Amino acid sequence: MRATDTLIHARWVVPVEPDNRILDYHSIAIDDGRISAVLPSAEARQSFQPRVNLELDDHCLIPGLINAHTHAAMTLLRGVADDLHLMDWLQNHIWPAEQKWTSEQFVHDGSQLAIAEMLRSGTTCFNDMYFFPEATAKIAASGTIRACVGLILVDFPTTYADSPDAYFTRGLALHDNYRNHPLVKCAFAPHAPYTVSDEPLRRVRMLADELDLPVHMHVHETASEISDSVMQTGQRPLQRLADLGLLSSALTAVHMTHLNDAEIRQLADSGASVVHCPESNLKLASGFCPVQTLIDAGINVALGTDGAASNNDLDMLGEMRTAALLGKAVAADASALPADVALRMATLNGARALGIADETGSLTVGKWADICAVDLGRIETQPLYDPVSQLVYAAGREQVSDVWVAGQHVLKSRELTHLDIKDLLQRARGWQTRISAGDSK
């Protein structure tokens, strides 16, 4: 018998690639943090001598979920400004709060809180855009989660940097520190076309090409963003980005709720990815991303939650359900965005958007063992005819029992193994007290 680090036996394994494959009574072997075998459980028991053996009789194993758009530290602003239009929410509430409160400690505590929430709901990788990304990268690098950390850029000064040059200096230093890290990678993260001017965007394009980094950016989030751009520049935002050389396979465009047919063809030709954030778009009444039309055009569409201040959770299982239901309504077609497509958006498509599909996003031999186990034996998901359908349309995040990141068992029987929940709650409540009281100390 062959020795192996970990052997997980499950009722179902859904590898995501190839499409529509559900493996009954299968097992996954893990060695040195990577998947070394996916095979029938009866064969696995005869072939392997594991150091750790786990029996999950009622569970479905899926790739760890990939949250392709977050502002992780904004968990500390969850619920401070609800039921407002986007620009009112941003300009009159969120940006002033960030200017007052955002610091390295704020981002550290908020990111840890977010990571705990994400792990407990099956997310093993997130694509972040926020200030003090050094703090977020440090937490991820400690072994808790995989992260693509955004090198944030806006035109205006913040508590993090006072000019575009300062943003670039700090961002490039962060990239150098994590250039070869197994869990942390970087992407350029210019906030949006309306907050970053042409010259910094040209520099982003040049450096992204030189360093082979993705570009993560809010684009076409609202109708007013587009009309304002036309008024100020004579162009719709996507065309402006194209003219600046940013519309390419490196671009991950978030939201994309207002698109015409020509822009969809332009996106498809460029190879850019789109990140759909259905719950945030619904809450802010931003518009509807035409997801099925994008998929039909051959565009890679991933899934994200956005930040907890505009969602208000980081629950990718819930986001899959909303995406599938909303996708049908927007397409006026009940067959649009079926369950298996929603799962792919939340896993492999996210990995493709981040440029890490060779490393994660599916349960494939040789990839990192980023795995989520969902207990489908609960009353809420019975009877069960199709595990993927139950995952998307019926299961809740409380049914996520176990999570592995690069083979590390980071959630074990609903208990986090790398983070102290009591300490996280204490710090979160401390921030709540300070922010509620307006304490500036």
HUKA-V24271 format. One line per field, one symbol per residue. psi: psi as a letter, one per 40 degrees, with the letter a starting at -180 (. if undefined). A space follows every 50 residues. Layout:
BEGIN
psi->???
END
This chain:
BEGIN
psi->ihiidihhhidihgedhiifhhhhgiihhhhfeiheihiidddddddigi dhhhhgdeihhiihihhehigdeedeehedgifiiddddddedddddddd dhiddddddddddddddddeeehehihihiifedddddddeeediiihhh gihidiiaedieiddddddddddddddfdfhddhiiihghdideehiddd ddddddddddefiihhihhfdiddddddddddeeiidddddddeeegaee hhhhcfegiiddddddddddeiihhhgddddddefdahhgddddddeehh hahidaieeedfifhdddddddddddddddefheeigidddddddecddd dddeffeedieighhdiighihhhheeidefiihdhddddddediideeh dihhhfehgehhfehheeihddddddddddddddddefhe.
END
